[in-house]
Amino acid sequence: MDDQQELERVAAVIAAGPFDDTWESLAGYEPPRWFVDGKFGIFIHWGVYAVPAFGNEWYARNMYRQGTPEFEHHRTTYGPHDEFGYKDFVDDLTAADFDPAAWAQLFRQAGAQFVVPVAEHHDGFQMYASDRSRWTAVQRGPKRDVLGELAEATRRQSLVFGASSHRAEHWWFMNGGTHVPSDVLDPETADFYGPAQPQTMQPNDQFLLDWFLRTIELVDRYQPQVLWFDWWIEQPSFEPWLRKVAAYYYNSAARWGRGVVIQYKYAAFRPGTAVFDIERGALDGIHPRVWQNDTSVSRNSWSWIEDHDYKGAPELITELVDVVAKNGVLLLNIGPKPDGTIAETEQELLRSIGVWLGVHGEAVYGTRPWTIAAEGPSEQRSGYFTDSSSPSYTAADLRFTSRDGVEGEFVYATALAWPDDDRLLVRSWGRDAGLLTCEVAAVTVLGHDGDVVWSRDPDGLRVRLPDRRPSAVGATVRAELAPRVPTPRQTGFHL
């Protein structure tokens, strides 16, 4: 099928509905329950950039830019750029020890509910089977359909499978190689290095069409329930294509009988037409719509490098708790090695989160925001790229969630650290705070089977925590609220 025939087929799917490619129609989208309830997913940056393992996943760009550490490292380690270019790393992405079943089992142990591997990064190498390029993991490097194998393995673990596309940035990603002697200008590999145009230029029609049809191919071939886009799609030239992608994807999902999520940054989509994603960031309070924070276990790279600055498990756990309290979902990234193994440090971080969720998951999965998100002295700065400035939380820093139980409402307060005196004060649940609309009927400390000593006064709910800590990070208190007494109007009687 040529491009024109494919465009006609796509147009027919859009015309069949239920969505058309207008923002007004796409505003009828609702995020699926599995996503709103799931709260926690795994992001995977694995590609050719893991081979040089230097700097970060932008090695393909920075190695061609004079004055960067990557440029000097490349020339010193591998030789001149016109003799050894980025393409020459491809076949060293061997995936010799890639075990998708083991990966999926690890993600399940971590407590994740969905998995989003990078299908194509800015470098233009597709980690899946594609009819639109010869630079794919099926034809080069691993010579395996990495994305397809991982999709099958994760679904066997009852995890939701998604995929991310960073293709848009490929328009300019390799342009440094046009200013120095390099293989970027070699006509034999022009199909890999791409247009390599100035970032100040909008993509031309040829590039936009190829971007669109690559996205459609990804949707059709793998039926991902998450479609994550990186940042450059907010450029004006992408706007009509984004509407078509969304309509086609949502209509296709309706035929599959599955709920799907498009995730975007900045202002690429209209509010309410997809799920807003904020990279390595946070919000001040509760967002009216479910949103997502994508971040990584490492501060300095999304992909495998030799000198990671890893976050600790407590920092990752408190980030998850903060995001969920604000109506968000956390997408946490790891970066496997070229042979397909996951570093032991990253495995242990994921397992630590899973152990914590085994105790505190009731306050995370399936919850909704409470009246307020937080109390306490420490503030997480809002905005993009704020995870490097995460505060040192104390036992006075609490995050709240809620759920409707069979017998009444449950509210949860998770202290981000354990109090030194084993006594927790929840000020927002005090009688004078005016935030709890019902009496507290019972109090439980998650992970503790015994009775809990507690009291409530004007200043707050006071809880004596158990001598044995249920987990390594913080404490979660559940308050069961007494059932609300119906008013005459609610019961149908009128005085």
N, C-alpha and C positions, 0 to 999 in steps of 0.2 A: 504494500500500500504506500503510495507516495504521499508527500506532505499535504497536498491539496485534498486528497481523499480522506486523510486522517482528520484534517480540519472539518470537513463535512460531517464525518462520523461524530466528532466531538460536539459540533453544533446540534446534531440531532438529539444527543443525550441531554444537552442543556434545554432544548426546546420541549423535551418530554416532561421536564419538571421533576420534583415540585418547585425547584428554585430556578429563576432565570438569572442572567448575569448583570443585574442591577443592584446597587447598594440597598435600595428599598426592599427588594425581594430577599437579599441575603441577611437583612436585619431580622428575619424570622428564624434564624439559626438559634438553637439551644445546645450548649455543651452537654454531652452525654453523662448519664449518672455514674458510669464507671470511672470517668475522669474526675468528676466533682468529689466522689467518695474516695478515690484511690490515693490521692495526696502525694505520692512518691514514685518517681520513675528514674530509670538509669539512662544516661546519655553516653554514647561511646564514640570517641574520636580515634579512629584507627584507619590509617592510610599510609601512603608512601612517605609522608613526613616523619613517620616513626623510624625510618631507616637511618637518616642522618642524626636524629635524636639530639638536636642542638637548638637552643633558643626556645622555639615553640612550634606550633603547627603552621606558622607563617614562614617557615624556612624557605619554601618554594618562592616566595616573594622576596624575602630579605637577602637571600643568597646572591641575587642579581643587583642589589642596590649598593653602590659604592658608599663606603663610610660606615656600614653596619658591621657588627661583630660576625654576623653570618657570612657576609661577603669575604672577609679576611679568613675566617675559619675554613670556608669552602676552598679558597684558593690554596691555602697552606696544606689542607688535608687531602684534597682530591685533585688539585691542579687547576689550570686555566678553565674558565667557564665555557669556552668554545671547544674544549676537548672533553670535559666531563660536566654535563649539565644535570638538571633535575631528573630528566627522563632516565638517566643512567642508574638511578636508585630503584627504579620500578621493580626489576627482577629480584632485588634483595628483599622485597616484601614477600617472604616465602610462605608465611602462614603454616610452617611445617608442623607446629604443635597446636594449631587452632582446633579447639574442641567446643563447638557451639553448645553441646549438651551440658558440658561442665560450666560454661559461662551462664547459661540459663539457670542452672541449679544454684550458682552463686548469687544471682540476682534475686532468686526466690528466697534464699537465706537472708538476704539483705532486707527483705520486707517490701521490695519494690513491687508495683502493680503494673507497670508498663516499661517498655524498653525502646529506645530511639537511637539506633546506630546512624552514623553519618553515611549517607548513600553516596554523596559526592561533595568533596570539599572544594575550596577555592582553587585548588591545584588542577582540577579538571579530570582527575582519575576516578572512574566510577567503580564502586565496590560491589557491582551487581551486573547481571547480564543486560546488555543494551544493544539495540540495533543501530544506535546513532553514533557509535564511536568504536574504534579498535583499542582504545586505551581503557580497558576494563579489567577487573580482577579475574574475569573468566578467561580472557585471552592472554593476559600478562601477569607476572608476579605470582600470586597464589594459584592462578588457573582454577579457581573455584568460584562459585556464586556465593560469595561471603554473605551478602544480605539475605539471599534466599535460604541458606542453611540456618542462619540465625533466626529468621522468621519462623521456620518450622520448629526449631528447638524451643524458642520462647513460648510459642503457642502450646506446645506439649506440656509446658509447666503452668498452663493457664494464665500466662501473662499476656497483656495486650501488646501488639507489635506496632511500631511506628518507624518512620524514616525521616531524616533531615536532608535538606538540599541547600547547599551553599554556592550553587552554580552561578548565581547572579554576579558575584564579585569577580568571576573569571574574566569578565570583559576587560578588566584592567590589571589583574593580579600579577601578571608576569612582565609588566611594562618596563621594569628596570633593566631587563635584558635587551631592550632595544637601544640602550644608551652605552653599552659596553660590548666588547667582543664576546659573543655568547651564542649558544645553540638556539636561543629563542627566535632568531631570525632565519634559522635553517628551514627552507621550504619543505624538507622531508618530514619535519615534525611540527609544522604549523598547525596541524589538526589537534595536537596536544596542547601546545602553549597558548593557543587561542588568539583572539584579536590583539591582546596586549596593548590596548589603547589607553590614552590619558584618562584618569579618573574623572576629570572635569567634563568629559563628553558623555552624553546619553548613549545607551546602546542602540545600534542600528536595527532595522527590521529583521535582518537575517539572524542576528544573535537572539533577539527576542523570540522569534519563531522557534528556534532551536531550544531555547530555555523552556518554552511552553510545552513543546512536544516531548522533551525529556521528562518533564514533570508528569505529563499524562501517561507516558510509558511506565513511570515508577508507580503511579496509582493503579494502573491496569494490571501490571505484572505481579505486584506484591500485596495489593489491597491493604496498605498500612492504615491503621486507625488513628495515627498521628502523622501529620504532615507539618514539619517544622521548617521555617524559613529563616535564614540569617538576614542581616540588617539592610543590605543594599537594595532590596526590592521596593523600598519606599520612594525610589526615584520615579518621577512623573511618567516616564515612558513605560513602566511596568503596569501602571494602573488598570488599563483595560484588560490586560492579560490576567491580572490577579482576579478580577471579577469572573472571568471565564474559568480559571482554575477552580475557584471556590464553588461555582455553580456545578461544574462537571463532577467535582469530588463529592459534594453533598448529594447530588442526584445519584451518583454511582453507589454511595453508601446506603442510600435508601433502597436500592435494588439488592445490595448485599444483606440488608437487615441488620446493619451494625452502626453504632454511634461513632462518629469521627470528630477529630479536632484539628483545625489549622492553628498554628502558633506563629505569631509575628511580633516584630519589634517596632518601636517608634510609632509612626502613623501610617504604616503601609496599608492597613485595613481600617475600615470605619468601625468605631466602637460597637460591639454587639454582634458583628458579623463573623468574628473568629475570636481566639483567645489571645489576649495580650501577654507578651513575654518580656521580662526585664532581665538583662544579662548581669550576672554577679551582683544583683541588687536587692533592694527592699523597698517597701512602702511605709508611710507613716502610720497608717491605720487600716481599717477594714475597707477593702475595695468592694463596690457594689456588685461587681461581676467577678466570677472566678478568674484568676490570673495565674501566671507561672513565673518562677524564678529559675533560670538555668545557671548553674554554677558548677565548679569542679572541685575534686578532692585536692587539687594543687592550686597554689596561688599564681604560679608563673607559667604554666602551660596547660593546654587542654589535651595535648598528645604526649606520648612517651618521650621523655628526655632523661638524661643521666642524673641531673641535679635538681630534682623536684623540691620545691618548698611546700611540703604537704601540710594541710590542715590536720588538726587532731580530731578524733571522734567526738569529743564534747562540743567543739565548735560546729561541726556538721550537724549534730543533733539539735543544738539550740537554733541553728539556722532553719532547720526543718520545722521546729515548733513555732518559731516566729512567723514563718511564711504561712503555715496552716491557720494560725490564729487570725490572720489578716485576709482570709478567704483565698489563700493561694495554694499552689502545688509546687513541690520542689522537684526539679529535674537535675540529678547529680551525675556529673561526668567522670568517667575513667578513661585511661589511654593505654591500650595493650601494646606490647612489644611487637617488633616485626615478625617474630615467629608465632604470634598468636597467643602467647602467654600473658597473663595479667600479673603485674608485680605483686609480690606477697604483701607489701604495705597496703596497696589498694584493696586487696582481698580482705585483709584484716579490718580496714576501715568499714568496708561494706558489712562484714559480719557483725561488727560492733553495733552498727546502726540496727541491724536485724535483731540482735539480742535486746537492745533497748526497746524497740517496738514490740517485742514479745511481752514486755511488761507494761508499757505505756500506750500501746497501739489503740486501746479503746478511746483515748483522748485525741486520737489523730484520724484514723480511718472512719469514714462515714459521718464525720462531725460537720457542724456548721459554725460560723462565727457566733460568738456571744454578743452581748450588748456593746462591750468594748473589747479591744484586742489585748490590752496589756496594762500592767501597772508596775511601778518601780522606778528607781533612779537612773538606770542605764538606758540610753536611747540608741537604737540602730539608725544610722544616717540613711535617709531614703535616696533613691535614684539608682542609676546604672553604676556598676563597678564600685560598689561600696563594701564588698565583702572583705577587702583588705583592712578595713577600719572597724571591724566588729568589736564591740566593747567587751570588757571582762565582766560577765554577768554575775550577779549576787543572788542570794536566796530571796531577796526582796523584789527581784525581777520576775514577774509572773506573766504567763500567757494563757488566754482563756479560749475554750471551745465549748460547744453544747450539742445536745442531741435530745430528741423526743423518745423517751422510753415507753414501755407498755403501761407502766403504772404512773407515769408522770415524766417530768423533764429532768435531765441530768445536765449539770454544768461542771466543767473541769477547769482546774487551775494548776498549771504546770510551773513549778519553781525551777528556774534555770540553773540553780545550784542548791546544794543541801545546806540548811542552816546549821551553824556551829553548835547551837544549843538544842537541836532536834525539835525546835518549836517553829511552826510556820504560821504567819499571820497573813490572811487574805483580806486586805482592807476594803476592796471593792464589794465584798460580801457582807460588810457591816450593816447594821440596821440604819445607821445614819447616812450611808452612801446612797440609799434609795434605788439601787440597781436590781436587786433580787425582788421579784414581784410576788414570790410565795415564801412560805416558811421552809426552812431546811428540815427535812425529815430524817436524813441519815447522811453520814460522812464515811467515805472509804478512802484508804490510801492504796493506789494501784500497786499490785505486787505483794501486798501484805494481807495475810489471811485472817489475822486476829482482829479483836475489837480496837476501835480508835477512840481515844479521849479527845473530845472537842467541845467547844462552846462558841456561842455567838453573842456579841454585844454591840453597842453602837460603833465601836472602832473597827470591828472586823470579825471574821471567822477565825478562831484560834484552834490549831490542831497540834497535838503532841504526836510527832512522827515516831515510828518504831525504832528500836535500837539497831536492828539490822536493816541496812539500806537495800531496797529491792533492786536497785541498778546503780551503775557507776556515775550516772549523770542526773542530777536534780531529783525532784519528787513530784508526783501528780496526785492531787486530791480531787475526789469526785463527790459532789454534793447532790443528793437526790432531793428534789423539791417536792413538797406536799402537793397533791393534786389541787388544781384551782377549783374553787366552789362555783358552780354555774350560777349565773344570775337568772332571774325569772325570764328574761328575754331569751337567753341561751337555751333554756329548757322548753321554750315554746308556750309557757304560761304568761298571761298578761293580767296585771292587777288593775 
